[in-house]
Amino acid sequence: MNTLTTIAISLVIILHLSFFVLEMFLWKTPYGRKTFALSEDYAKQSASLAANMGLYNSFLAAGLLWGLLSTGGFDALVFFLSCIIIAGLYGGLTTKRTILWIQALPAVIALSLLILNT
């Protein structure tokens, strides 16, 4: 795997770890509420749901890290990047359009580089 592919996948890992922190720990804070445009009341009501989403994002990051660090991790990388792309497409179409650019597009780029450089 070349350096550019590793950097792209690492960026996706960092993004999902950031989502994890935002959703799991910062959801109800002023920063979290501003990031997701939430009222204080809605943030409190939806905190457990957000923590669940954050936990899923940590699993996606862990799967990508596992794929990067393991010998023959190509299949794991393809699987987890594909999961992220599908989730990003669904979120972008049903929730907020920016999810397409923040979540799906980096994973599409990383997956494309992975496949092209194999």
Short mmCIF file of the C-alpha atoms (twelve columns), coordinates in Angstrom:
data_MODEL
# 
_entry.id   MODEL 
# 
loop_
_atom_site.group_PDB 
_atom_site.id 
_atom_site.type_symbol 
_atom_site.label_atom_id 
_atom_site.label_alt_id 
_atom_site.label_comp_id 
_atom_site.label_asym_id 
_atom_site.label_seq_id 
_atom_site.Cartn_x 
_atom_site.Cartn_y 
_atom_site.Cartn_z 
_atom_site.pdbx_PDB_model_num 
ATOM 1   C CA . MET A 1   0.000   0.000  0.000  1 
ATOM 2   C CA . ASN A 2   1.431   3.384  -0.916 1 
ATOM 3   C CA . THR A 3   1.830   6.390  1.367  1 
ATOM 4   C CA . LEU A 4   -1.057  8.383  -0.127 1 
ATOM 5   C CA . THR A 5   -3.472  5.486  0.452  1 
ATOM 6   C CA . THR A 6   -2.268  5.085  4.037  1 
ATOM 7   C CA . ILE A 7   -2.720  8.834  4.642  1 
ATOM 8   C CA . ALA A 8   -6.247  8.778  3.168  1 
ATOM 9   C CA . ILE A 9   -7.282  5.813  5.323  1 
ATOM 10  C CA . SER A 10  -5.659  7.428  8.369  1 
ATOM 11  C CA . LEU A 11  -7.691  10.580 7.726  1 
ATOM 12  C CA . VAL A 12  -10.892 8.505  7.716  1 
ATOM 13  C CA . ILE A 13  -9.791  6.919  11.009 1 
ATOM 14  C CA . ILE A 14  -9.172  10.363 12.528 1 
ATOM 15  C CA . LEU A 15  -12.550 11.604 11.298 1 
ATOM 16  C CA . HIS A 16  -14.369 8.667  12.885 1 
ATOM 17  C CA . LEU A 17  -12.485 9.033  16.139 1 
ATOM 18  C CA . SER A 18  -13.529 12.700 16.089 1 
ATOM 19  C CA . PHE A 19  -17.164 11.703 15.493 1 
ATOM 20  C CA . PHE A 20  -16.816 9.252  18.388 1 
ATOM 21  C CA . VAL A 21  -15.609 11.982 20.768 1 
ATOM 22  C CA . LEU A 22  -18.216 14.483 19.591 1 
ATOM 23  C CA . GLU A 23  -21.129 12.071 19.844 1 
ATOM 24  C CA . MET A 24  -20.062 10.204 22.957 1 
ATOM 25  C CA . PHE A 25  -18.590 12.939 25.143 1 
ATOM 26  C CA . LEU A 26  -19.285 16.404 23.697 1 
ATOM 27  C CA . TRP A 27  -22.891 16.047 22.492 1 
ATOM 28  C CA . LYS A 28  -24.428 18.101 25.324 1 
ATOM 29  C CA . THR A 29  -21.633 20.686 25.546 1 
ATOM 30  C CA . PRO A 30  -21.864 24.076 23.836 1 
ATOM 31  C CA . TYR A 31  -19.316 22.889 21.253 1 
ATOM 32  C CA . GLY A 32  -21.247 19.700 20.501 1 
ATOM 33  C CA . ARG A 33  -24.569 21.527 20.307 1 
ATOM 34  C CA . LYS A 34  -23.081 24.114 17.967 1 
ATOM 35  C CA . THR A 35  -21.444 21.454 15.780 1 
ATOM 36  C CA . PHE A 36  -24.716 19.587 15.296 1 
ATOM 37  C CA . ALA A 37  -27.022 22.649 15.559 1 
ATOM 38  C CA . LEU A 38  -28.893 21.235 18.568 1 
ATOM 39  C CA . SER A 39  -30.970 22.919 21.201 1 
ATOM 40  C CA . GLU A 40  -29.910 22.225 24.772 1 
ATOM 41  C CA . ASP A 41  -33.146 20.331 25.414 1 
ATOM 42  C CA . TYR A 42  -32.817 18.147 22.298 1 
ATOM 43  C CA . ALA A 43  -29.156 17.424 23.079 1 
ATOM 44  C CA . LYS A 44  -30.134 16.168 26.534 1 
ATOM 45  C CA . GLN A 45  -32.994 14.068 25.161 1 
ATOM 46  C CA . SER A 46  -30.899 12.482 22.426 1 
ATOM 47  C CA . ALA A 47  -27.617 11.999 24.335 1 
ATOM 48  C CA . SER A 48  -27.938 8.222  24.670 1 
ATOM 49  C CA . LEU A 49  -28.716 7.882  20.960 1 
ATOM 50  C CA . ALA A 50  -25.688 10.035 20.119 1 
ATOM 51  C CA . ALA A 51  -23.458 7.964  22.392 1 
ATOM 52  C CA . ASN A 52  -24.621 4.849  20.557 1 
ATOM 53  C CA . MET A 53  -23.712 6.456  17.215 1 
ATOM 54  C CA . GLY A 54  -20.358 7.471  18.654 1 
ATOM 55  C CA . LEU A 55  -19.645 3.949  19.753 1 
ATOM 56  C CA . TYR A 56  -20.383 2.663  16.239 1 
ATOM 57  C CA . ASN A 57  -17.990 5.262  14.821 1 
ATOM 58  C CA . SER A 58  -15.259 4.045  17.171 1 
ATOM 59  C CA . PHE A 59  -15.791 0.495  15.869 1 
ATOM 60  C CA . LEU A 60  -15.413 1.726  12.279 1 
ATOM 61  C CA . ALA A 61  -12.170 3.493  13.188 1 
ATOM 62  C CA . ALA A 62  -10.919 0.396  15.010 1 
ATOM 63  C CA . GLY A 63  -11.730 -1.795 12.013 1 
ATOM 64  C CA . LEU A 64  -9.794  0.480  9.686  1 
ATOM 65  C CA . LEU A 65  -6.856  0.591  12.080 1 
ATOM 66  C CA . TRP A 66  -6.923  -3.207 12.288 1 
ATOM 67  C CA . GLY A 67  -6.914  -3.378 8.478  1 
ATOM 68  C CA . LEU A 68  -3.991  -0.957 8.240  1 
ATOM 69  C CA . LEU A 69  -1.888  -2.764 10.812 1 
ATOM 70  C CA . SER A 70  -2.604  -6.378 9.908  1 
ATOM 71  C CA . THR A 71  -0.868  -8.380 7.244  1 
ATOM 72  C CA . GLY A 72  -3.296  -8.862 4.405  1 
ATOM 73  C CA . GLY A 73  -5.745  -6.288 5.783  1 
ATOM 74  C CA . PHE A 74  -7.048  -5.404 2.317  1 
ATOM 75  C CA . ASP A 75  -10.386 -7.203 2.803  1 
ATOM 76  C CA . ALA A 76  -10.967 -5.539 6.188  1 
ATOM 77  C CA . LEU A 77  -10.181 -2.119 4.724  1 
ATOM 78  C CA . VAL A 78  -12.557 -2.658 1.812  1 
ATOM 79  C CA . PHE A 79  -15.297 -3.851 4.177  1 
ATOM 80  C CA . PHE A 80  -15.013 -0.994 6.693  1 
ATOM 81  C CA . LEU A 81  -14.585 1.719  4.055  1 
ATOM 82  C CA . SER A 82  -17.641 0.326  2.248  1 
ATOM 83  C CA . CYS A 83  -19.640 0.409  5.493  1 
ATOM 84  C CA . ILE A 84  -18.637 4.040  6.011  1 
ATOM 85  C CA . ILE A 85  -19.600 4.954  2.449  1 
ATOM 86  C CA . ILE A 86  -23.012 3.301  2.780  1 
ATOM 87  C CA . ALA A 87  -23.655 4.967  6.154  1 
ATOM 88  C CA . GLY A 88  -22.501 8.309  4.758  1 
ATOM 89  C CA . LEU A 89  -24.777 8.011  1.732  1 
ATOM 90  C CA . TYR A 90  -27.743 7.075  3.901  1 
ATOM 91  C CA . GLY A 91  -27.050 9.875  6.377  1 
ATOM 92  C CA . GLY A 92  -26.510 12.399 3.613  1 
ATOM 93  C CA . LEU A 93  -29.753 11.484 1.911  1 
ATOM 94  C CA . THR A 94  -31.923 11.180 5.031  1 
ATOM 95  C CA . THR A 95  -30.409 13.515 7.616  1 
ATOM 96  C CA . LYS A 96  -28.023 16.211 6.467  1 
ATOM 97  C CA . ARG A 97  -26.426 16.691 3.060  1 
ATOM 98  C CA . THR A 98  -23.026 17.636 4.537  1 
ATOM 99  C CA . ILE A 99  -22.627 14.043 5.762  1 
ATOM 100 C CA . LEU A 100 -21.976 13.120 2.129  1 
ATOM 101 C CA . TRP A 101 -18.904 15.370 2.059  1 
ATOM 102 C CA . ILE A 102 -17.642 14.869 5.607  1 
ATOM 103 C CA . GLN A 103 -18.131 11.114 5.939  1 
ATOM 104 C CA . ALA A 104 -18.777 9.446  2.579  1 
ATOM 105 C CA . LEU A 105 -16.401 11.361 0.304  1 
ATOM 106 C CA . PRO A 106 -13.203 10.779 2.336  1 
ATOM 107 C CA . ALA A 107 -14.050 7.055  2.475  1 
ATOM 108 C CA . VAL A 108 -14.728 6.976  -1.291 1 
ATOM 109 C CA . ILE A 109 -11.338 8.594  -1.914 1 
ATOM 110 C CA . ALA A 110 -9.582  6.191  0.453  1 
ATOM 111 C CA . LEU A 111 -11.305 3.136  -1.054 1 
ATOM 112 C CA . SER A 112 -10.535 4.310  -4.593 1 
ATOM 113 C CA . LEU A 113 -6.860  4.793  -3.745 1 
ATOM 114 C CA . LEU A 114 -6.764  1.410  -2.026 1 
ATOM 115 C CA . ILE A 115 -8.205  -0.387 -5.041 1 
ATOM 116 C CA . LEU A 116 -6.163  1.557  -7.612 1 
ATOM 117 C CA . ASN A 117 -2.893  0.950  -5.778 1 
ATOM 118 C CA . THR A 118 -3.306  -2.758 -5.128 1 
# 
